[in-house]
Each structure stands twice: as C-alpha cells, then as structure tokens.
C-alpha cells in the first residue's frame, strides 16, 4: 500500500490535485491511499507516526515552507519520495539538497503530473532491477542500479562506487565509459566529466566546476569535478530527470 501525502495551503487547488493524483494512480497496479493537508505541521505529525511513501509538496506556504518540510523529512532519515509542486519554476535548483523525484510546475500540471506518477510507479519496479557487471578478476556481480553512486575511470581502468562506499574495478577488456553511459543513461546517470558518470539521485548540488554528492542521510558530501563545457548540459539533464523530460 502506497501512502501518499498531498500538501498545499490552497484548499481549492488541493482538492483538484488530489482528484488528479487519485485518477492517475487508479490506472496503476499499486494499491494506494492519499491524504490531503493544508496544515504542513499536521502532515509531519502524521508522517512521524506512520510514514508516507510519496509526498506532493508545495513550496511557497505560510508558517513553514516546502523546503523546511522536506528538510524535516530528510532529517528524520525518511526514504519518502518527494515531488515538489510549485508555481515558481525558478526554485527547481534549490530543491537539489532534498533529492526530489520530480519538480512539477502548477501551470503545467496536466502535462507533468501523469508522467511523474507513471515514472514513480516505474521506479518502484526499476529499484528492484539489477545490472550484471564483470569485474577485473573475471567474476560476475549483480548490482542494484539505484545503489550505484557513480563510475569513474583512471586511464584505462574503470571503477564504480556503491552507496555502501564499496569500490569495485570493472574488466577493462569489456567496458568503456561510453559503453556504460549508453547502457545506464536511461536510468539517470549523468556524464559530468569524461572520467565520471554519476547517478542523478545522489546529486546534492552543482557548482561552477564541481558537483556535490550525498550517499547517505546526514553524511558529508563528496565533491567530484565537472567539465565546465558540460555544466550547462548537466543542469538541463538533471532538470529533465526531475521534471520528467519536459522542456524547461
């Protein structure tokens, strides 16, 4: 059962949003319950008692804004999936640190909401998916795709880092960074540098010449280099992932 929280201080919009969410989830194979909140504090109280798996969250609200709510959710080490729903599209890059699944613009709700829900349900299946990789010692390992943080190369050797901070070496006779990018690009891996391929789910923040990653809740961020010429494209790709591939 997927427990869904829908949070917005505008009661009229909240009713509309819930109806659209319910209709879209009814087309999926998953059972669900959706709950609406105009009071964000009340939502957090319910969440602490019985966690929501999916949270649709407005940003611009009185008393406590959406970023504060997301921060509370993450501070409590919750794995809840957050989808921001806002009329302020300029906020999208400020959402990085809360690891949102999508950023939906209210003015494009009918176009972006169906894709977000479809992708969320697909992600439930995708998170169970594994990729088989051959290591340099010729053993075959099956790695959960959503737990691979990034791949990196040093000369002709290619390595990958998992969420548990293990480093493994791939077979250099089989893999190139280009081949891995071609295989895993559809799963949200971003080529930030000729030597780095990063899982967008772990991106915390883009800087001018680097990207900050977070692999565990409340852990220190890891810094990786970003090719300056790739930076603009990386931001667009990231935004495309969190907005479901629509135009910016």
C-alpha positions in Angstrom: 0.0 0.0 0.0 1.4 3.4 -1.0 0.6 6.1 1.4 0.5 9.5 -0.3 0.5 12.9 1.3 -0.6 16.0 -0.7 0.4 19.3 0.9 -0.7 22.7 -0.2 -2.1 25.7 1.7 -4.6 26.5 -1.2 -7.6 24.3 -0.3 -9.2 24.6 -3.8 -6.1 23.6 -5.6 -5.5 20.8 -3.1 -8.9 19.3 -4.0 -8.1 19.4 -7.7 -4.6 18.0 -7.2 -5.9 15.1 -5.1 -8.5 14.1 -7.7 -5.9 14.1 -10.4 -3.5 12.1 -8.4 -6.2 9.5 -7.4 -7.3 9.1 -11.0 -3.8 8.5 -12.2 -2.9 6.1 -9.5 -6.1 4.1 -10.2 -4.6 3.3 -13.6 -1.6 1.7 -11.9 -1.2 -1.7 -10.4 -0.4 -0.5 -6.9 -2.8 0.0 -4.1 -2.7 3.5 -2.5 -4.2 5.8 0.0 -4.0 9.6 -0.4 -4.3 12.2 2.3 -4.5 16.0 1.9 -3.1 18.6 4.2 -3.3 22.4 4.3 -1.5 22.3 7.6 2.1 21.2 7.0 2.8 20.7 10.7 -0.1 18.2 10.9 1.3 16.3 7.9 4.6 16.0 9.6 2.9 14.7 12.7 1.1 12.0 10.7 4.4 11.2 8.9 6.3 10.7 12.1 3.6 8.2 13.3 3.2 6.3 10.0 5.5 7.3 7.2 4.2 8.4 3.8 6.0 6.8 0.9 5.2 9.7 -1.5 4.8 13.4 -0.7 3.5 16.0 -3.1 4.7 19.2 -1.6 4.1 22.9 -2.4 7.0 25.2 -1.7 5.5 28.7 -1.1 3.4 28.3 2.1 2.9 30.4 5.2 4.5 29.5 8.6 6.6 26.6 7.2 7.6 26.4 3.6 8.1 23.3 1.4 11.8 23.3 1.8 11.5 23.3 5.6 9.1 20.3 5.4 11.5 18.5 3.1 14.3 19.2 5.4 12.3 17.7 8.3 11.5 14.6 6.3 15.2 14.1 5.4 16.4 14.9 8.9 14.2 12.1 10.3 16.0 9.7 7.9 12.9 9.1 5.9 13.1 7.5 2.5 9.9 9.2 1.4 9.8 10.2 -2.3 9.3 14.0 -2.6 7.7 15.6 -5.6 7.6 19.4 -5.4 4.6 21.1 -7.0 5.1 24.8 -7.4 4.2 27.9 -9.5 7.8 29.1 -9.1 9.9 27.2 -11.6 13.0 29.2 -10.6 13.0 27.1 -7.4 14.0 23.9 -9.2 17.7 24.2 -8.5 17.1 25.0 -4.8 15.5 21.6 -4.4 18.7 19.6 -5.1 19.6 19.1 -1.5 16.3 17.4 -0.7 16.7 14.8 -3.5 13.3 15.3 -5.1 12.0 12.8 -7.6 10.3 15.4 -9.7 9.6 19.2 -9.8 6.1 19.9 -11.3 5.1 23.3 -12.4 1.5 24.1 -11.4 0.9 25.8 -14.7 1.8 22.6 -16.5 0.2 20.2 -14.0 -1.8 18.3 -16.6 1.3 17.7 -18.7 3.8 16.9 -16.0 1.7 15.1 -13.3 0.8 12.0 -15.4 4.5 11.4 -16.3 5.6 11.9 -12.7 3.2 9.3 -11.4 3.9 6.9 -14.2 7.6 7.2 -13.7 7.2 6.9 -9.9 5.5 3.6 -10.4 8.0 2.5 -12.9 10.7 3.5 -10.4 9.2 1.1 -7.9 10.0 -1.7 -10.3 13.2 -0.2 -11.5 14.6 -0.1 -8.0 14.3 -3.8 -8.0 16.4 -4.0 -11.2 20.0 -5.1 -11.2 22.8 -4.8 -13.7 25.3 -7.6 -14.2 28.9 -6.4 -14.3 32.1 -8.3 -14.9 35.0 -7.3 -12.5 38.6 -7.3 -13.3 39.1 -10.7 -11.6 36.5 -12.1 -14.1 33.8 -12.6 -11.5 30.3 -11.5 -12.4 28.4 -9.4 -9.8 24.8 -8.3 -9.8 24.5 -4.7 -8.6 21.3 -2.9 -7.8 21.2 0.1 -10.2 19.7 2.5 -7.7 22.6 1.8 -5.3 25.4 2.6 -7.7 26.6 6.2 -6.9 29.0 6.8 -9.8 31.5 5.3 -12.2 34.9 6.7 -12.8 38.0 6.0 -14.9 41.7 6.3 -14.3 43.5 5.8 -17.6 42.1 2.5 -19.0 40.7 1.3 -15.7 37.1 1.8 -14.7 35.7 1.6 -11.2 32.3 2.2 -9.5 31.3 3.3 -6.1 28.2 1.9 -4.3 26.0 3.6 -1.7 27.7 1.4 0.9 31.0 3.0 -0.2 32.5 -0.1 -1.8 34.8 0.5 -4.7 34.9 -2.2 -7.4 37.0 -2.5 -10.5 35.5 -3.4 -13.8 37.0 -5.6 -16.5 39.0 -3.2 -18.8 38.7 -5.5 -21.7 34.9 -5.2 -21.8 33.9 -1.7 -20.6 34.5 1.9 -21.6 32.9 4.9 -20.1 31.0 5.4 -23.3 29.6 1.9 -23.2 28.4 2.3 -19.6 26.9 5.6 -20.3 25.0 4.1 -23.3 23.7 1.3 -21.1 22.8 3.2 -17.9 21.9 6.7 -19.2 18.2 5.7 -19.2 18.5 5.1 -15.5 19.5 8.6 -14.7 23.3 8.5 -15.0 24.9 11.9 -15.9 28.2 12.2 -17.7 29.6 15.1 -15.7 33.2 14.7 -16.9 35.0 12.5 -19.3 36.1 10.4 -16.3 32.9 10.4 -14.3 29.3 9.1 -14.7 27.1 10.0 -11.8 23.7 8.7 -10.7 21.5 11.8 -10.5 19.7 10.5 -7.4 22.8 11.3 -5.4 23.4 14.8 -6.7 23.3 17.3 -3.9 24.4 20.5 -5.7 26.1 21.7 -8.9 28.8 24.3 -8.6 30.9 26.1 -11.2 33.5 23.3 -11.6 32.2 20.6 -9.4 29.2 18.6 -8.2 28.5 17.6 -4.6 27.1 14.1 -4.0 25.5 12.7 -0.9 25.5 8.9 -0.5 23.9 8.6 3.0 21.5 10.7 5.0 23.3 13.3 7.2 26.7 12.3 5.7 29.3 14.6 4.4 29.1 15.5 0.7 31.6 14.1 -1.8 33.0 16.5 -4.4 33.6 15.5 -8.0 34.9 17.6 -10.8 32.6 18.8 -13.6 33.8 19.7 -17.0 33.0 23.4 -17.5 31.8 22.8 -21.0 29.4 20.0 -19.7 27.9 22.1 -16.8 25.1 23.7 -18.7 24.1 20.4 -20.3 24.3 18.6 -16.9 21.9 21.1 -15.3 19.5 20.6 -18.2 19.7 16.8 -18.0 19.2 16.9 -14.2 16.2 19.2 -14.6 14.9 17.0 -17.3 15.0 14.0 -14.9 13.3 15.8 -12.1 10.7 17.3 -14.4 10.1 14.1 -16.3 11.8 15.0 -19.6 9.6 18.1 -20.4 11.1 21.2 -21.8 12.5 23.8 -19.4 
